[in-house]
Amino acid sequence: MFPLLVAGCASTGITNLTPSHLPRKDNGQYSFSVEWNSRQQSLIKDSIKSYVVVGLDQYPMQRTPLLTNRWETLVPVPADKDIVTYRYKFDYEYQGFPNRQADSKLSKYYQLFIVAR
């Protein structure tokens, strides 16, 4: 029972806030946003870095001004592309014993469909 309690304290949830369909934009820039919640007590909150991962490219995200658990960024999508397969990546540190330790979480894959206006 003890391992179950420890695992429950470190649960993490990644919620995709990007719509699955967006109208094509003339500038080719599309907004991606995500929410990340963690109950890991040892997490060092100011160490969190988030990314949108498209293929081999990683686009850094910024925290939203009013909500500390949400991130957003603009991702360029070529005009000839109608579907973008992506996932989110979170790099962070936690207080290990005796020093800080690095860790990373990946979301499942998502798809964005870009449709004509």
N, CA, C and O atoms as a GROMACS GRO file, in nm:
protein
  468
    1MET      N    1   0.082  -0.119   0.000
    1MET     CA    2   0.000   0.000   0.000
    1MET      C    3   0.086   0.126   0.000
    1MET      O    4   0.048   0.226  -0.061
    2PHE      N    5   0.200   0.124   0.066
    2PHE     CA    6   0.287   0.242   0.071
    2PHE      C    7   0.329   0.289  -0.068
    2PHE      O    8   0.321   0.410  -0.094
    3PRO      N    9   0.375   0.200  -0.162
    3PRO     CA   10   0.413   0.248  -0.294
    3PRO      C   11   0.298   0.317  -0.367
    3PRO      O   12   0.320   0.411  -0.442
    4LEU      N   13   0.177   0.271  -0.346
    4LEU     CA   14   0.061   0.333  -0.409
    4LEU      C   15   0.042   0.475  -0.358
    4LEU      O   16   0.010   0.565  -0.437
    5LEU      N   17   0.060   0.498  -0.231
    5LEU     CA   18   0.048   0.633  -0.175
    5LEU      C   19   0.156   0.725  -0.228
    5LEU      O   20   0.128   0.841  -0.260
    6VAL      N   21   0.277   0.676  -0.238
    6VAL     CA   22   0.387   0.757  -0.290
    6VAL      C   23   0.362   0.794  -0.435
    6VAL      O   24   0.383   0.909  -0.474
    7ALA      N   25   0.317   0.698  -0.516
    7ALA     CA   26   0.290   0.726  -0.657
    7ALA      C   27   0.177   0.827  -0.671
    7ALA      O   28   0.182   0.911  -0.762
    8GLY      N   29   0.078   0.821  -0.586
    8GLY     CA   30  -0.033   0.915  -0.593
    8GLY      C   31   0.009   1.058  -0.566
    8GLY      O   32  -0.051   1.151  -0.619
    9CYS      N   33   0.111   1.076  -0.485
    9CYS     CA   34   0.159   1.210  -0.452
    9CYS      C   35   0.232   1.275  -0.568
    9CYS      O   36   0.247   1.397  -0.571
   10ALA      N   37   0.277   1.196  -0.664
   10ALA     CA   38   0.356   1.249  -0.774
   10ALA      C   39   0.279   1.247  -0.906
   10ALA      O   40   0.340   1.253  -1.012
   11SER      N   41   0.147   1.239  -0.900
   11SER     CA   42   0.070   1.230  -1.024
   11SER      C   43   0.080   1.359  -1.104
   11SER      O   44   0.089   1.469  -1.049
   12THR      N   45   0.079   1.342  -1.234
   12THR     CA   46   0.092   1.455  -1.326
   12THR      C   47  -0.018   1.445  -1.430
   12THR      O   48  -0.050   1.336  -1.478
   13GLY      N   49  -0.076   1.559  -1.466
   13GLY     CA   50  -0.177   1.563  -1.570
   13GLY      C   51  -0.142   1.667  -1.675
   13GLY      O   52  -0.114   1.782  -1.642
   14ILE      N   53  -0.145   1.626  -1.802
   14ILE     CA   54  -0.121   1.718  -1.913
   14ILE      C   55  -0.252   1.730  -1.990
   14ILE      O   56  -0.305   1.630  -2.038
   15THR      N   57  -0.303   1.853  -2.002
   15THR     CA   58  -0.429   1.878  -2.072
   15THR      C   59  -0.404   1.966  -2.193
   15THR      O   60  -0.360   2.080  -2.180
   16ASN      N   61  -0.434   1.912  -2.310
   16ASN     CA   62  -0.419   1.989  -2.434
   16ASN      C   63  -0.532   2.090  -2.443
   16ASN      O   64  -0.649   2.052  -2.436
   17LEU      N   65  -0.500   2.218  -2.458
   17LEU     CA   66  -0.600   2.323  -2.470
   17LEU      C   67  -0.611   2.376  -2.613
   17LEU      O   68  -0.688   2.469  -2.640
   18THR      N   69  -0.536   2.318  -2.704
   18THR     CA   70  -0.538   2.358  -2.845
   18THR      C   71  -0.657   2.291  -2.913
   18THR      O   72  -0.674   2.170  -2.900
   19PRO      N   73  -0.738   2.367  -2.986
   19PRO     CA   74  -0.849   2.304  -3.059
   19PRO      C   75  -0.797   2.202  -3.161
   19PRO      O   76  -0.683   2.213  -3.206
   20SER      N   77  -0.880   2.106  -3.196
   20SER     CA   78  -0.837   2.006  -3.294
   20SER      C   79  -0.848   2.057  -3.438
   20SER      O   80  -0.784   2.003  -3.528
   21HIS      N   81  -0.928   2.162  -3.459
   21HIS     CA   82  -0.944   2.223  -3.591
   21HIS      C   83  -0.926   2.373  -3.579
   21HIS      O   84  -0.983   2.437  -3.490
   22LEU      N   85  -0.846   2.431  -3.669
   22LEU     CA   86  -0.828   2.576  -3.675
   22LEU      C   87  -0.834   2.620  -3.820
   22LEU      O   88  -0.791   2.547  -3.910
   23PRO      N   89  -0.888   2.740  -3.846
   23PRO     CA   90  -0.889   2.791  -3.984
   23PRO      C   91  -0.748   2.829  -4.028
   23PRO      O   92  -0.666   2.873  -3.948
   24ARG      N   93  -0.721   2.811  -4.157
   24ARG     CA   94  -0.589   2.846  -4.211
   24ARG      C   95  -0.564   2.995  -4.193
   24ARG      O   96  -0.653   3.077  -4.215
   25LYS      N   97  -0.443   3.028  -4.153
   25LYS     CA   98  -0.405   3.168  -4.132
   25LYS      C   99  -0.306   3.211  -4.240
   25LYS      O  100  -0.221   3.133  -4.282
   26ASP      N  101  -0.318   3.336  -4.282
   26ASP     CA  102  -0.228   3.389  -4.384
   26ASP      C  103  -0.083   3.391  -4.338
   26ASP      O  104   0.008   3.369  -4.418
   27ASN      N  105  -0.061   3.417  -4.209
   27ASN     CA  106   0.077   3.427  -4.159
   27ASN      C  107   0.138   3.291  -4.122
   27ASN      O  108   0.257   3.284  -4.091
   28GLY      N  109   0.058   3.183  -4.124
   28GLY     CA  110   0.109   3.049  -4.096
   28GLY      C  111   0.147   3.022  -3.952
   28GLY      O  112   0.210   2.921  -3.923
   29GLN      N  113   0.108   3.111  -3.859
   29GLN     CA  114   0.139   3.095  -3.717
   29GLN      C  115   0.014   3.047  -3.643
   29GLN      O  116  -0.093   3.108  -3.653
   30TYR      N  117   0.027   2.938  -3.568
   30TYR     CA  118  -0.086   2.881  -3.497
   30TYR      C  119  -0.056   2.873  -3.348
   30TYR      O  120   0.055   2.836  -3.307
   31SER      N  121  -0.155   2.909  -3.269
   31SER     CA  122  -0.140   2.913  -3.124
   31SER      C  123  -0.162   2.774  -3.063
   31SER      O  124  -0.263   2.708  -3.090
   32PHE      N  125  -0.067   2.731  -2.981
   32PHE     CA  126  -0.077   2.606  -2.907
   32PHE      C  127  -0.076   2.639  -2.759
   32PHE      O  128   0.002   2.723  -2.714
   33SER      N  129  -0.161   2.571  -2.682
   33SER     CA  130  -0.163   2.594  -2.538
   33SER      C  131  -0.190   2.463  -2.464
   33SER      O  132  -0.255   2.372  -2.516
   34VAL      N  133  -0.137   2.457  -2.342
   34VAL     CA  134  -0.144   2.334  -2.263
   34VAL      C  135  -0.149   2.370  -2.115
   34VAL      O  136  -0.099   2.475  -2.073
   35GLU      N  137  -0.209   2.282  -2.039
   35GLU     CA  138  -0.212   2.295  -1.893
   35GLU      C  139  -0.140   2.174  -1.835
   35GLU      O  140  -0.161   2.061  -1.878
   36TRP      N  141  -0.055   2.200  -1.736
   36TRP     CA  142   0.019   2.092  -1.671
   36TRP      C  143   0.000   2.104  -1.521
   36TRP      O  144   0.030   2.207  -1.461
   37ASN      N  145  -0.050   1.996  -1.460
   37ASN     CA  146  -0.070   1.992  -1.316
   37ASN      C  147   0.010   1.877  -1.258
   37ASN      O  148   0.011   1.767  -1.312
   38SER      N  149   0.076   1.905  -1.148
   38SER     CA  150   0.154   1.802  -1.080
   38SER      C  151   0.132   1.813  -0.929
   38SER      O  152   0.126   1.923  -0.874
   39ARG      N  153   0.119   1.698  -0.865
   39ARG     CA  154   0.110   1.695  -0.719
   39ARG      C  155   0.241   1.649  -0.658
   39ARG      O  156   0.246   1.612  -0.541
   40GLN      N  157   0.347   1.649  -0.738
   40GLN     CA  158   0.479   1.608  -0.689
   40GLN      C  159   0.531   1.716  -0.595
   40GLN      O  160   0.565   1.826  -0.638
   41GLN      N  161   0.539   1.684  -0.467
   41GLN     CA  162   0.579   1.780  -0.365
   41GLN      C  163   0.722   1.830  -0.383
   41GLN      O  164   0.752   1.943  -0.347
   42SER      N  165   0.809   1.747  -0.439
   42SER     CA  166   0.950   1.784  -0.452
   42SER      C  167   0.980   1.864  -0.579
   42SER      O  168   1.094   1.901  -0.604
   43LEU      N  169   0.878   1.889  -0.661
   43LEU     CA  170   0.895   1.963  -0.786
   43LEU      C  171   0.945   2.105  -0.760
   43LEU      O  172   0.894   2.174  -0.672
   44ILE      N  173   1.046   2.147  -0.835
   44ILE     CA  174   1.097   2.284  -0.826
   44ILE      C  175   1.028   2.363  -0.936
   44ILE      O  176   1.066   2.356  -1.053
   45LYS      N  177   0.926   2.439  -0.896
   45LYS     CA  178   0.835   2.501  -0.993
   45LYS      C  179   0.902   2.596  -1.091
   45LYS      O  180   0.861   2.603  -1.207
   46ASP      N  181   1.004   2.669  -1.047
   46ASP     CA  182   1.066   2.764  -1.140
   46ASP      C  183   1.163   2.696  -1.237
   46ASP      O  184   1.224   2.764  -1.320
   47SER      N  185   1.177   2.565  -1.229
   47SER     CA  186   1.264   2.492  -1.322
   47SER      C  187   1.188   2.439  -1.443
   47SER      O  188   1.251   2.388  -1.536
   48ILE      N  189   1.056   2.450  -1.445
   48ILE     CA  190   0.975   2.389  -1.550
   48ILE      C  191   0.995   2.464  -1.682
   48ILE      O  192   0.986   2.586  -1.690
   49LYS      N  193   1.023   2.384  -1.787
   49LYS     CA  194   1.031   2.436  -1.923
   49LYS      C  195   0.940   2.349  -2.009
   49LYS      O  196   0.942   2.227  -1.998
   50SER      N  197   0.860   2.413  -2.094
   50SER     CA  198   0.767   2.336  -2.176
   50SER      C  199   0.790   2.364  -2.324
   50SER      O  200   0.840   2.470  -2.363
   51TYR      N  201   0.753   2.265  -2.406
   51TYR     CA  202   0.775   2.271  -2.550
   51TYR      C  203   0.658   2.205  -2.623
   51TYR      O  204   0.594   2.115  -2.571
   52VAL      N  205   0.633   2.253  -2.746
   52VAL     CA  206   0.552   2.179  -2.841
   52VAL      C  207   0.651   2.105  -2.929
   52VAL      O  208   0.745   2.166  -2.982
   53VAL      N  209   0.632   1.976  -2.945
   53VAL     CA  210   0.722   1.895  -3.027
   53VAL      C  211   0.648   1.854  -3.154
   53VAL      O  212   0.546   1.785  -3.148
   54VAL      N  213   0.701   1.899  -3.269
   54VAL     CA  214   0.646   1.864  -3.400
   54VAL      C  215   0.759   1.798  -3.479
   54VAL      O  216   0.855   1.864  -3.517
   55GLY      N  217   0.746   1.668  -3.502
   55GLY     CA  218   0.855   1.597  -3.568
   55GLY      C  219   0.979   1.604  -3.479
   55GLY      O  220   0.974   1.566  -3.362
   56LEU      N  221   1.089   1.653  -3.535
   56LEU     CA  222   1.213   1.668  -3.458
   56LEU      C  223   1.231   1.809  -3.403
   56LEU      O  224   1.330   1.838  -3.335
   57ASP      N  225   1.136   1.898  -3.432
   57ASP     CA  226   1.144   2.037  -3.388
   57ASP      C  227   1.075   2.056  -3.254
   57ASP      O  228   0.968   2.001  -3.229
   58GLN      N  229   1.138   2.136  -3.167
   58GLN     CA  230   1.079   2.173  -3.038
   58GLN      C  231   1.061   2.324  -3.034
   58GLN      O  232   1.156   2.398  -3.059
   59TYR      N  233   0.940   2.368  -3.001
   59TYR     CA  234   0.909   2.510  -2.992
   59TYR      C  235   0.888   2.545  -2.845
   59TYR      O  236   0.793   2.497  -2.784
   60PRO      N  237   0.974   2.629  -2.788
   60PRO     CA  238   0.960   2.666  -2.647
   60PRO      C  239   0.828   2.738  -2.621
   60PRO      O  240   0.782   2.818  -2.703
   61MET      N  241   0.770   2.710  -2.507
   61MET     CA  242   0.645   2.773  -2.468
   61MET      C  243   0.672   2.869  -2.352
   61MET      O  244   0.771   2.856  -2.280
   62GLN      N  245   0.581   2.966  -2.335
   62GLN     CA  246   0.590   3.060  -2.224
   62GLN      C  247   0.469   3.040  -2.134
   62GLN      O  248   0.360   3.006  -2.179
   63ARG      N  249   0.490   3.063  -2.005
   63ARG     CA  250   0.377   3.059  -1.911
   63ARG      C  251   0.282   3.173  -1.945
   63ARG      O  252   0.323   3.281  -1.984
   64THR      N  253   0.153   3.145  -1.928
   64THR     CA  254   0.056   3.252  -1.948
   64THR      C  255   0.066   3.348  -1.830
   64THR      O  256   0.100   3.306  -1.719
   65PRO      N  257   0.038   3.476  -1.851
   65PRO     CA  258   0.060   3.577  -1.746
   65PRO      C  259  -0.017   3.552  -1.615
   65PRO      O  260   0.037   3.577  -1.507
   66LEU      N  261  -0.140   3.506  -1.623
   66LEU     CA  262  -0.222   3.497  -1.501
   66LEU      C  263  -0.231   3.356  -1.442
   66LEU      O  264  -0.268   3.341  -1.325
   67LEU      N  265  -0.198   3.254  -1.519
   67LEU     CA  266  -0.212   3.117  -1.471
   67LEU      C  267  -0.076   3.048  -1.475
   67LEU      O  268  -0.019   3.031  -1.582
   68THR      N  269  -0.026   3.008  -1.361
   68THR     CA  270   0.110   2.953  -1.354
   68THR      C  271   0.120   2.810  -1.406
   68THR      O  272   0.231   2.759  -1.423
   69ASN      N  273   0.008   2.743  -1.431
   69ASN     CA  274   0.014   2.606  -1.479
   69ASN      C  275  -0.022   2.594  -1.628
   69ASN      O  276  -0.045   2.483  -1.676
   70ARG      N  277  -0.029   2.706  -1.699
   70ARG     CA  278  -0.060   2.704  -1.843
   70ARG      C  279   0.052   2.767  -1.923
   70ARG      O  280   0.115   2.864  -1.881
   71TRP      N  281   0.075   2.708  -2.040
   71TRP     CA  282   0.180   2.755  -2.130
   71TRP      C  283   0.121   2.772  -2.269
   71TRP      O  284   0.023   2.706  -2.305
   72GLU      N  285   0.184   2.862  -2.348
   72GLU     CA  286   0.138   2.884  -2.485
   72GLU      C  287   0.255   2.928  -2.573
   72GLU      O  288   0.357   2.977  -2.524
   73THR      N  289   0.238   2.908  -2.703
   73THR     CA  290   0.336   2.955  -2.801
   73THR      C  291   0.273   2.955  -2.939
   73THR      O  292   0.166   2.898  -2.960
   74LEU      N  293   0.340   3.019  -3.032
   74LEU     CA  294   0.301   3.015  -3.173
   74LEU      C  295   0.395   2.920  -3.246
   74LEU      O  296   0.516   2.922  -3.224
   75VAL      N  297   0.337   2.837  -3.332
   75VAL     CA  298   0.415   2.740  -3.409
   75VAL      C  299   0.392   2.768  -3.557
   75VAL      O  300   0.277   2.778  -3.601
   76PRO      N  301   0.500   2.780  -3.635
   76PRO     CA  302   0.484   2.800  -3.779
   76PRO      C  303   0.445   2.669  -3.848
   76PRO      O  304   0.503   2.564  -3.821
   77VAL      N  305   0.346   2.678  -3.937
   77VAL     CA  306   0.303   2.561  -4.013
   77VAL      C  307   0.306   2.599  -4.161
   77VAL      O  308   0.244   2.698  -4.199
   78PRO      N  309   0.376   2.523  -4.244
   78PRO     CA  310   0.382   2.555  -4.387
   78PRO      C  311   0.242   2.556  -4.450
   78PRO      O  312   0.153   2.483  -4.408
   79ALA      N  313   0.225   2.640  -4.552
   79ALA     CA  314   0.095   2.659  -4.616
   79ALA      C  315   0.043   2.531  -4.683
   79ALA      O  316  -0.078   2.516  -4.701
   80ASP      N  317   0.133   2.440  -4.720
   80ASP     CA  318   0.089   2.317  -4.787
   80ASP      C  319   0.057   2.203  -4.690
   80ASP      O  320   0.027   2.092  -4.732
   81LYS      N  321   0.062   2.231  -4.561
   81LYS     CA  322   0.037   2.128  -4.460
   81LYS      C  323  -0.103   2.146  -4.402
   81LYS      O  324  -0.140   2.255  -4.359
   82ASP      N  325  -0.182   2.037  -4.400
   82ASP     CA  326  -0.318   2.041  -4.347
   82ASP      C  327  -0.333   1.974  -4.212
   82ASP      O  328  -0.429   2.000  -4.140
   83ILE      N  329  -0.238   1.889  -4.176
   83ILE     CA  330  -0.244   1.815  -4.049
   83ILE      C  331  -0.109   1.830  -3.978
   83ILE      O  332  -0.004   1.810  -4.038
   84VAL      N  333  -0.114   1.864  -3.850
   84VAL     CA  334   0.006   1.875  -3.769
   84VAL      C  335  -0.006   1.774  -3.655
   84VAL      O  336  -0.099   1.781  -3.574
   85THR      N  337   0.086   1.680  -3.648
   85THR     CA  338   0.092   1.585  -3.537
   85THR      C  339   0.195   1.637  -3.438
   85THR      O  340   0.308   1.669  -3.476
   86TYR      N  341   0.155   1.646  -3.313
   86TYR     CA  342   0.242   1.709  -3.214
   86TYR      C  343   0.219   1.646  -3.077
   86TYR      O  344   0.125   1.570  -3.055
   87ARG      N  345   0.308   1.681  -2.986
   87ARG     CA  346   0.293   1.643  -2.845
   87ARG      C  347   0.360   1.751  -2.762
   87ARG      O  348   0.432   1.836  -2.814
   88TYR      N  349   0.337   1.747  -2.633
   88TYR     CA  350   0.397   1.843  -2.541
   88TYR      C  351   0.506   1.774  -2.460
   88TYR      O  352   0.496   1.656  -2.427
   89LYS      N  353   0.610   1.851  -2.430
   89LYS     CA  354   0.719   1.800  -2.348
   89LYS      C  355   0.744   1.898  -2.235
   89LYS      O  356   0.749   2.020  -2.256
   90PHE      N  357   0.761   1.845  -2.115
   90PHE     CA  358   0.793   1.926  -1.997
   90PHE      C  359   0.923   1.875  -1.937
   90PHE      O  360   0.934   1.758  -1.899
   91ASP      N  361   1.022   1.963  -1.930
   91ASP     CA  362   1.147   1.934  -1.860
   91ASP      C  363   1.142   2.007  -1.727
   91ASP      O  364   1.098   2.122  -1.721
   92TYR      N  365   1.186   1.942  -1.622
   92TYR     CA  366   1.181   2.005  -1.490
   92TYR      C  367   1.281   1.938  -1.396
   92TYR      O  368   1.339   1.834  -1.428
   93GLU      N  369   1.299   2.000  -1.283
   93GLU     CA  370   1.384   1.943  -1.178
   93GLU      C  371   1.301   1.922  -1.052
   93GLU      O  372   1.201   1.989  -1.029
   94TYR      N  373   1.344   1.826  -0.973
   94TYR     CA  374   1.281   1.803  -0.844
   94TYR      C  375   1.392   1.784  -0.740
   94TYR      O  376   1.506   1.751  -0.773
   95GLN      N  377   1.356   1.806  -0.616
   95GLN     CA  378   1.453   1.794  -0.508
   95GLN      C  379   1.472   1.647  -0.476
   95GLN      O  380   1.387   1.584  -0.413
   96GLY      N  381   1.584   1.592  -0.520
   96GLY     CA  382   1.618   1.454  -0.492
   96GLY      C  383   1.706   1.447  -0.370
   96GLY      O  384   1.726   1.546  -0.299
   97PHE      N  385   1.759   1.330  -0.346
   97PHE     CA  386   1.849   1.315  -0.231
   97PHE      C  387   1.986   1.279  -0.282
   97PHE      O  388   1.998   1.173  -0.343
   98PRO      N  389   2.088   1.356  -0.263
   98PRO     CA  390   2.095   1.480  -0.186
   98PRO      C  391   2.080   1.605  -0.272
   98PRO      O  392   2.071   1.716  -0.218
   99ASN      N  393   2.077   1.592  -0.406
   99ASN     CA  394   2.076   1.708  -0.494
   99ASN      C  395   1.952   1.711  -0.583
   99ASN      O  396   1.872   1.618  -0.586
  100ARG      N  397   1.938   1.822  -0.657
  100ARG     CA  398   1.833   1.832  -0.758
  100ARG      C  399   1.852   1.723  -0.863
  100ARG      O  400   1.964   1.686  -0.898
  101GLN      N  401   1.740   1.673  -0.913
  101GLN     CA  402   1.740   1.573  -1.019
  101GLN      C  403   1.658   1.626  -1.136
  101GLN      O  404   1.560   1.697  -1.116
  102ALA      N  405   1.697   1.591  -1.258
  102ALA     CA  406   1.623   1.632  -1.378
  102ALA      C  407   1.526   1.522  -1.418
  102ALA      O  408   1.552   1.403  -1.397
  103ASP      N  409   1.412   1.563  -1.474
  103ASP     CA  410   1.314   1.468  -1.524
  103ASP      C  411   1.240   1.532  -1.640
  103ASP      O  412   1.256   1.652  -1.667
  104SER      N  413   1.160   1.453  -1.708
  104SER     CA  414   1.087   1.501  -1.824
  104SER      C  415   0.957   1.422  -1.839
  104SER      O  416   0.952   1.303  -1.805
  105LYS      N  417   0.854   1.487  -1.887
  105LYS     CA  418   0.726   1.420  -1.915
  105LYS      C  419   0.684   1.454  -2.057
  105LYS      O  420   0.700   1.567  -2.102
  106LEU      N  421   0.631   1.355  -2.127
  106LEU     CA  422   0.578   1.374  -2.261
  106LEU      C  423   0.429   1.344  -2.261
  106LEU      O  424   0.384   1.251  -2.194
  107SER      N  425   0.354   1.422  -2.335
  107SER     CA  426   0.211   1.395  -2.350
  107SER      C  427   0.192   1.288  -2.457
  107SER      O  428   0.287   1.247  -2.523
  108LYS      N  429   0.069   1.246  -2.473
  108LYS     CA  430   0.036   1.161  -2.587
  108LYS      C  431   0.041   1.248  -2.713
  108LYS      O  432   0.055   1.370  -2.704
  109TYR      N  433   0.029   1.185  -2.829
  109TYR     CA  434   0.026   1.260  -2.955
  109TYR      C  435  -0.113   1.318  -2.979
  109TYR      O  436  -0.214   1.257  -2.946
  110TYR      N  437  -0.114   1.436  -3.038
  110TYR     CA  438  -0.238   1.504  -3.077
  110TYR      C  439  -0.226   1.541  -3.224
  110TYR      O  440  -0.116   1.542  -3.281
  111GLN      N  441  -0.341   1.574  -3.285
  111GLN     CA  442  -0.340   1.623  -3.423
  111GLN      C  443  -0.420   1.751  -3.433
  111GLN      O  444  -0.527   1.765  -3.374
  112LEU      N  445  -0.364   1.845  -3.508
  112LEU     CA  446  -0.432   1.970  -3.542
  112LEU      C  447  -0.465   1.964  -3.689
  112LEU      O  448  -0.377   1.940  -3.772
  113PHE      N  449  -0.593   1.985  -3.723
  113PHE     CA  450  -0.638   1.989  -3.861
  113PHE      C  451  -0.658   2.134  -3.900
  113PHE      O  452  -0.733   2.207  -3.836
  114ILE      N  453  -0.589   2.176  -4.005
  114ILE     CA  454  -0.601   2.313  -4.054
  114ILE      C  455  -0.697   2.312  -4.171
  114ILE      O  456  -0.675   2.243  -4.271
  115VAL      N  457  -0.805   2.389  -4.158
  115VAL     CA  458  -0.912   2.386  -4.257
  115VAL      C  459  -0.922   2.520  -4.330
  115VAL      O  460  -0.886   2.624  -4.276
  116ALA      N  461  -0.972   2.514  -4.453
  116ALA     CA  462  -0.992   2.637  -4.531
  116ALA      C  463  -1.099   2.721  -4.464
  116ALA      O  464  -1.192   2.669  -4.401
  117ARG      N  465  -1.085   2.850  -4.479
  117ARG     CA  466  -1.183   2.942  -4.417
  117ARG      C  467  -1.314   2.941  -4.488
  117ARG      O  468  -1.407   3.012  -4.448
   0.00000   0.00000   0.00000
